[in-house]
Amino acid sequence: MEIKIGVQNTGRELVLESAQTPEEVTATVEAALKSGGTLSLSDEKGRLIVVPVASLAYVEIGEPTLRKVGFGNS
């Protein structure tokens, strides 16, 4: 699933693909917000993304859009 993280005072958002369910990601985000520390998520390639909670603008949790490849796809 695709996760987009908006960071304050930054023009770009962080985008990662995760194998976690939306419920697991939501629980992780809520726990990070309650603790006031950092939000830590790992992507499908095993990379760890750590963002200070104070810098979070938003977290968007959703399914990835499937890209069509080939001729005749519109």
Order of alpha helices (4+ residues) and beta strands (2+ residues): beta-beta-alpha-beta-beta-beta
